[in-house]
Amino acid sequence: MGFVLIIISAMLLADVCWWFYTDRLARRWRLPAAWRVGLGVWMGLLIAGLGLLVVARLLRLRINVMPETAYSILLSWHLLVLPVLLLLLLALAVARRVVRRERAPVAELPVDVGRRAFLTHALVAAPPIVTLVLTGKAAIDRDEFTVRRAMVPLRALPRGLDGMTVAFVSDPHVGSFMSDRKFNAIIESTNALDADLVLHGGDLINSNLVDLPDGIDLLRRLRGRYGTFSCQGNHDCIESRAIFESRTTQADVGMLLDEIRTIRVRGHDVQVIAPRWARGRDDRAIHAAADRIVAQRRPDLFSVLLAHHPHNFDIAAARGVPLTLVGHTHGGQIGFSPRYSFGRFMYRYHSGEYRIGDSACSVSNGIGNWFPLRVNVPPEIVHLTLTCA
């Protein structure tokens, strides 16, 4: 919680700096009063939005404290537009200092007042316009997703399982930011793949247990030829881990909690291994939780580790588990591409396929969103075809 408040405080400071800078320019180049009023309203609303998030965080509110569109505007501005603006201003200040040092003294040239005024108008107006355009794109993209297909050669795969298919659906975050249209589209698209196994990688709900009946309905309607299984994610435990576990277990929707389930696929026994979400946030807790359950597997059977956090792959590879499926990262959710996003700086494995020795791992970008903004990291269902190496 303290880290989040530090980030929000930094955003607030950046807002004040930008407001001071642009208002000073507007005064200097005598922009009409309406422009400065508009700037003040825009920045005032953004700062008020941040204040609302701080209050919600301090009061531990688990409900949305602002409309989805307002939330998207706040995120687009603070995560995308404002950082770029501040970096550009910093680069401009450095460039001016370098030029002044290297240039020989000359008589000052007359200032082009019209050009400066135009640039000031643009500096005041363009950032809010860009923010609103990004928000509109985010609103369109929220309901869209792709099916990412990948071939995964595995040395440990029995010949009889060559061509086995897995549909991997992770991080739906059922709740505030999922429409009925997308909810039904996820089910239809997954079932249309006609996969041997359908596996769900955690974060069934965004945070509120009131959304759990819909999440259970999602799992119940997913169809794999030989079964559908799920693991637990961190968002599932926000309100109450105990209630989440109790209700999903009673619903009998294939929720595996520190459990190994052995199923028959194409005449072969296959183990699906799923640890609970680790209570600690560091790798030691994650590794310990995975190691406890992975150590109980039968090494003579083909096995799949179904876990939420991507760093579970370290234990799976060390223990010789052939295939690991994980989510949690959302691919970074914002980036230049799935491979070059914020996730790259947060996780060793953040999007796509990875290998350590004979062990493979697939990291899903997730199908849902825990905040309503994605840029160049599309939501996805992952469709894997396993082949003998």
N, C-alpha and C positions, 0 to 999 in steps of 0.2 A: 504494500500500500504506500509506503514511504517513497519508493522509487517512482510510482505513478504520479504522486503529488509533486515530486521534483521535476518530472517531465512537463506536467501541466504548468508549473511555475515558470519553467524556461519558455514555454509557449507564450505565457502571459507577458513576460519580459520582452520577447521578440515582437509581440503585438504593439506594446507601448513604444518600442524603438521605431518600428515602422510608422506608426501614427505620428510620432514626433517629427520624423524626417520628412514625410510627405506633407504634413501640415505646414512645416517651415518653408518647404518649396512653394506651396500654394500661396502663402503670404508674400514670399519674396517676389514671385512673378505675377502677383495680383490677380489670381484666378477669381472668378465671381464667387460671391458668398455661398451660393447654392452648392458649388463643388465642395467647399470645405464642410458644409452641413452634411452633405451626402457621405463624405469620408468619415465624419464623426459618427453618423448613424451606423454605417457599416462596421467600423471598428468597435463601436460601443456594443453592438449586438454580438460580435464575435467574443469580446471579453466577457460579456454577460453569460454567454454559452459556456465558456470555460469555468466561470464561477459556479454555474449550475452543476457541472460535472464534479467539481471539488466538493460541493455540498453533498451530492449524491454519494460520493466516495466516502466522505467522513461519516455519513449517516448509514452507510452500508445498504443503500437502497438496491433492490434487485429488480427494479422495474425501469422501463424507459422513462427518462425524465424530460425528454424533448421529442418532437416529431422526427420521423426517420429522415425526412428531407433536410431538416435543420442539422441533424447529426452528420449527414453526408457533407453539407456545406462546411461545417466546423472541421471535419477531418480533411476534406480536400484543401482547405486553406492552410491548415497548420502542418499537414504532412507533405504536401506537394508544392503549393504555390509560394507560401511564405519562405520556406527554406531556400528555394531557387532565387527569390528576390534578394534575400540577405546575402547569399553567395555572390550574386551579380554585383551588389553594392560594394561588397568587400573587394572583389576583383577590380572594380572600377577605381576604388580608393587607392589600392596598391599600384595600379597602372599609372594613375595621375602622379603619385609620389615618385615613381621611377622616372617618368617623363620630365618632371620638374628638376630632378637631380642631373639628368643627362643633357638637358637642353641649355644652350647658351642664353644668357639674358638678352631679351629682345623687347622692343616696345610693345606694350599691350595692344592687342587688336580689339576693335569695337565688338561688343557682344551682340549677337543676332537675337534680339528680344523675342521676335515672333517664333523663331525656331525653339528657343528655350521654353516659351510658354506652351507650345504644342507638345513638347516632350513631357512637360509637367502634367498637362492634361492626360496624356497617355499613361503616365506613371500612376496617376490617381485612378483612372477608369479601367485600365486593362486588367489588373489583378482580380478585381471582383467579377469581371465578365468571364475571365478564364476559369475562376472558381465555380461559377454557375454552370458553365459548359461541362466541366468535369463532373459536377454533381448530376447533371442530366444524363451523361454517358453512364455513370455508375448506376443510375436508376434503371436504365435499359439493360445493362449487363448483369444486374443482380439475378435475373431469372434465366439467364443463359448459362449453358455448360456444355462441355465437350465430352466425348468418349475417347480416352487416350488408350491406344492399343500397343502392346509390346510383346515381343517374343522373349522368353526367358529360358535359355539353355541351362540345364542342371545335371551335374554328373551323378547325383544321388537319386535322380528320378527313375523309378522302375520302368522297364520297357512298356509294361501294360498301361502306364499312365502317360505315355508320350502323347502330346496333344491335349492334355487336360486343361480346362479353362477355369479361370477365376474372375469373377466380377467383384471389384473392390470398391466399396462405397464408404467414404470416411467423412467425418465432420459435417454432418447435415445441419447441426445447430438449429434444430426445429424450434420455432418460436417467433420472435419479433420480426426478423428480417427474411422470413421465408413465406412466399405467397402460396395460395392453394394451387395455383397453376404449376409452380415449380415443384411442389410437393408431389403432385400426381405425375408430372413429367419424369421425375427421378425414378419412381416406381416402374412406370411404363418402359423407360429406356433400359433400366437394369434387367427387367424380366425379358425384354426383347433379345438380350444377349444370349439367353438360354445357356448360362454357364453351369459347369458342373458344381461349383461352389459359389455362393454369394457370401462375402465376408464384409463386416462393417467395422471400421477402425476407431470408434469412440466419438465422444462429443455428440451424443444423440440429441441432446437439448442444448439451447444456448445458455441457460442458467436456471430458469424458473421451472419448478416441479409441476406447475399448472399446465405446462406444455408436454409433460411426460406421456399422457394418454395418446397424443398425436404421434409422439416418437415411437411408442410401442406399436401403434397402428402401422407406421412406416415399416418397422422390422417385420411385422406379421405378414405384410403384403409382398415383401421381397421373396422371390422364388429361385432357389438353386436346385438343380436336379438331385443332388445328394445332400442338400441341407443349406441352411443359412445360419451363420454364427456371428457373434458380436463381442467386442471388448469394451471396457470402460474408459472414458476420457476425463480430463480434469474438469471440464465444464459440467459434466454429469454430477460432480460431487460438490458443486458450489453451495447449494442450499442444504442438502443433506445426503451424504453418501449412503447412510443406512436406509433411508426411505427409497432412494433410487434403486439400490440393490434388491430390497425386498419386493418392490413392485415389478421390476423387470424379471426377477426370478419367478414370481407367482404367475406372471403372464406367459411364461414358457416360450420365449421368443429367441432362444439360443444365446442368451447373454452368458458368457463364460467369465467367471470371477476367480482368478487363481486356479484355473481348471485346465485339464487336458481332456479333450473329447476325441475319441477314436471312432471314425466312420468308415464305411465301406464304399470305395469309389472304384468303379470299373473292376471289381474283383480284388482290389488291394486295400489293406488297412492304411488309413491316412490319419495322422494326429494333428488336430488343431489346438495350439497352445496359446493361452491368453492370460497374462498377469493382470491383477488389479492395477489401477492408477497408483503410482508410488506417492506416498504422503510427502516425502521430501522433494525439493525441486532440483537438487544437484544430481550429477551423474552417479554418485555413490548410491543414493536411494533408488534411482531408476535401475541401475545394474543389479542391486541386491534383490529387488522385487522380481526382476526377470530371471535371475539366476536360480532363485528358489524353486520356481515352477519348471524351468527348462531342465534342471537337473533330474527331474522325475520322468522325463520322456523315455521312450524305448528307442534306443539308437538304431535298431534294426528296421524301424518303420519310417516311411517318408513323413516328414513333419513340416508344418507351417507355423511360424510364430506370428500371432495376430496381436499387435500391441499399439498403443497410442503414440508414445514418444519415440522419435526416430533413433535416439541413442540406445534403444533396446537392441539395435542391430549389432552393437559391439559384443554383447553377451551371446547372441545367437550365432555369430560367426565363430567366436571362441569355443562354443560348445558343439559346433558342427551342424547346426540347424540349416537345412538347405535354402529355405525361403523365409523371408521376413516381410510382413506388410505393415506399414505404419502411416500415420497421418500427422495431425497436430500443427504442422508448420503453416498450412494454407499456402505453401510455396512462397511465403513471405507476404502474400496478398497484394503487395505493391512493389513494382520493380520495372526494369527495362524489358525483362523477359523472365520466364520461370527460372532460368539458370542464373540470372543476375538480378536478384531482388534482395529485399531486406533479410529474407530467410537465410541467405548465404552467409551473413555475418552473425547469425544466431545459432545455427545448427550445422553439425558436420555433414548431415545428409538432409537436404531440405526439399528436393523436388526431383522426381524421375527415378531412374534405376542406378544402383550402386552394387559393387562387388568387393568382397574380401575373400580371397582364396576361392574355394568352391561354393561359398555362400552368396546368395543374391538378396537384394533388398529393393522394394519398390515403395517410394514415398509419394503419397497422393497430395495434390494441391487442395483436396477437400471439395465437397460439393456445395457447402453452405458458407456463411459468413458470420463471424462474431461481431463485426462492425460493418456498416453498409458501404464499403468502398473497396473495389478491386481495380488494379491497373496492370494490364499485361501479364496477369497470372490467372488464367481462366479457371473457374471451378470445373471439376472433372469427375467422371466415373472412370476407373482404370480397369481395362480388360486385358488380362494376362493369358497368354498361351504358353504352357510349360512344355519344353521339349528335352529330350535326352541329349546330353552333351557328348 
